[in-house]
Amino acid sequence: MALWGHMKNSIEAPESANTEKKRELTVFIFLAVILAPVLSVVIVGVYGLSVWLLQHFTGPPAG
């Protein structure tokens, strides 16, 4: 009995294993090259915007 939908049996054809490895590489490249940098920029941008808005309404930090 397979636990995951894409794992039909324990013995796969070489073409199927090659296709799976190619798909895994594509997903990894997408995550590492596209998603991680975009997510980092969005997180820093949201933080900067929130600090800017906070200072806009409450004034600069005392110090």
N, C-alpha and C positions, 0 to 999 in steps of 0.2 A: 504494500500500500504506500503510495507516494504522499509525502507530507506537503510538497509544493506542487503547484500546477504545472510548472515547466519541467519537472523531473518525472518523466513518464516511466522510465526504468533505469536500473543501475548501469546497464551497458548501452552506451550511445554509439551511433555511427560516427566515424571520423568527421564527416561533413557537419554533423550536428554539433559536435564539440568545437569544431573550428568556427562555426557560426556563432556559438555562444561566447567564445573568447573574443571574437571581433566585436560583438555587441557589448561585452564588458569593457573592452578598451574604449569604445566610443562613449559609453556612459562615463567612464573615468575621465576622459579628456574633456567632456562637457562639464563635469563637476569641477575639475581642477582649473580649466582655462577660462570658462565662461561664468559659471554660477558663483564660485567662491569670490572672484574679484568684484563682480557686480554686487553681491551681497555685502561685501566689506564696504564698498563705496556707499551703499544705501544706509548701512548702519551708522557709519561716521557722519553722513549727511543729515540723518534724522537727529542724531545727538547734537550736532552743531546747530541745526535749526531750533531745537528745543532750548538750548542754552541761549541762543540769540533772542528768541521770543521771551524767555524768562527775564533776561536782562533788559529787554525793551520795556516790559511792563513793571518790573520791580526796581530797576536801576542797576548800576554796576555794583559789583561786590564791594563791601566796605573793607578797607584795609589800609 
